Amino acid sequence: MTDQSAKNTQVSWQTTQAFSVFLLYILRPDIEFTIIGETMNFLIGGGNHAWDVAPAPCCVNLEINGKVERTATGNATETMSRKEWDVSDLKGKTAQLVVIDNNSGGWGHPNFDDVHQADSKGENIPWDRVLAVDARGKLAVTWAQMKKYY
């Protein structure tokens, strides 16, 4: 390894570490919403380091009162796939979606997007309706909105 490639590797690692800390900070604000749907569905990709088995998880958790009620990981690929949780037993409860990015190894990053609650017919419920129920937070929906904090 040349001196230049060693420097590039160090800068890349430091940038990745700083970005991971940034994401953990930005994506873990107190975003609370009431569960009104039967299911929640979303796109997830990236790391597959599960919350309950990995020493350094990389996942998305649905938390209620600080307790992890549901968790999901990617499939160690950049391609996101749609996953779904049955949340019918949690209806009426205040929840948070928490993106966990604690892994700096291989596939140590999450990709997460396009989150919805769905009704009993499987139709997605618009977020303005979800948030109108009893919202206490603001969802960052675009990179442009998030990067003002970086």
C-alpha positions in Angstrom: 0.0 0.0 0.0 1.4 3.4 -1.0 1.5 6.3 1.4 -1.2 8.0 -0.7 -3.5 5.0 -0.7 -3.0 4.6 3.1 -4.0 8.3 3.6 -7.0 7.8 1.3 -8.1 4.8 3.3 -7.7 6.6 6.6 -9.7 9.6 5.3 -12.4 7.3 3.9 -12.7 5.4 7.2 -12.8 8.7 9.2 -15.5 10.1 6.8 -17.5 6.9 7.1 -17.2 6.9 10.9 -18.2 10.6 11.0 -21.1 10.0 8.7 -22.3 7.0 10.7 -22.3 9.1 13.9 -24.1 11.9 12.0 -26.8 9.4 10.8 -27.2 8.0 14.3 -27.7 11.5 15.6 -30.0 12.7 12.9 -32.1 9.5 12.5 -32.6 9.0 16.2 -34.4 12.2 17.3 -37.6 11.9 19.2 -39.9 11.2 16.3 -43.0 9.8 17.8 -46.2 8.8 16.1 -49.3 6.8 16.9 -49.8 3.4 15.4 -53.1 3.5 13.5 -52.6 0.8 10.9 -52.7 -2.9 10.9 -49.2 -3.2 9.3 -46.1 -1.1 8.7 -44.1 -1.6 5.5 -40.9 -0.1 4.3 -37.8 -0.6 2.1 -34.7 -1.8 3.8 -31.2 -2.8 2.5 -27.6 -2.7 3.6 -26.4 -4.5 6.7 -27.8 -7.6 8.2 -26.5 -7.3 11.7 -29.6 -8.1 13.8 -30.5 -6.2 17.0 -30.8 -9.2 19.2 -27.8 -11.2 18.1 -25.1 -8.9 16.7 -22.7 -7.3 19.1 -22.8 -4.2 16.8 -26.3 -4.0 15.3 -27.2 -2.4 12.0 -31.0 -2.4 11.8 -34.3 -0.6 12.1 -36.3 -0.9 15.3 -39.9 0.0 16.1 -39.8 1.0 19.8 -42.5 1.7 22.3 -41.6 3.2 25.6 -37.9 2.3 24.9 -38.7 -1.3 24.3 -37.9 -2.9 20.9 -41.2 -4.3 19.6 -40.2 -5.1 16.0 -36.8 -5.1 14.2 -35.6 -5.6 10.7 -32.3 -5.8 8.8 -31.2 -5.6 5.2 -29.9 -8.6 3.3 -26.3 -7.6 2.9 -27.0 -5.9 -0.4 -27.5 -2.3 -1.5 -30.7 -3.4 -3.2 -33.6 -2.6 -0.9 -36.5 -4.9 -0.5 -39.9 -4.3 1.0 -40.6 -5.7 4.4 -43.7 -5.7 6.5 -44.5 -5.9 10.2 -47.9 -6.8 11.7 -48.5 -4.0 14.2 -52.2 -4.7 14.8 -51.5 -5.6 18.5 -49.8 -2.2 18.9 -52.6 0.0 17.6 -53.1 3.2 19.6 -49.7 3.1 21.1 -47.0 5.8 20.6 -44.0 4.5 18.8 -40.6 5.5 17.4 -38.7 4.2 14.4 -35.0 4.0 15.3 -32.3 3.4 12.7 -29.4 1.8 14.4 -26.0 2.2 12.7 -23.5 0.8 15.2 -21.5 -1.5 12.9 -18.4 -0.3 11.1 -17.5 -3.7 9.6 -18.7 -5.3 6.4 -22.3 -4.3 5.5 -22.2 -2.0 8.5 -24.7 0.5 7.2 -28.5 0.5 6.8 -30.5 1.7 3.9 -34.1 2.6 4.9 -36.8 4.4 3.0 -40.5 4.6 2.0 -42.2 3.9 5.4 -45.9 3.4 5.6 -48.6 2.2 7.8 -51.4 0.2 6.0 -55.0 -0.4 6.8 -56.8 -3.8 6.9 -57.2 -3.7 3.1 -53.4 -3.3 2.7 -53.7 0.3 1.5 -51.0 2.7 2.7 -52.3 5.4 5.1 -51.0 8.9 4.1 -48.5 10.2 6.7 -50.4 13.4 7.1 -53.2 11.4 8.5 -50.9 9.4 10.7 -49.2 12.5 12.1 -52.5 14.3 12.5 -53.5 11.7 15.1 -51.0 12.8 17.8 -47.7 13.7 16.3 -44.8 14.9 18.4 -42.0 15.3 16.0 -41.0 15.9 12.4 -39.9 13.3 9.9 -36.9 14.3 7.9 -38.0 13.2 4.4 -35.1 14.2 2.2 -31.4 14.4 2.3 -31.6 18.2 1.7 -33.7 18.6 4.9 -31.2 16.4 6.8 -28.0 17.9 5.6 -28.7 21.3 7.2 -27.7 19.5 10.5 -24.4 18.2 9.1 
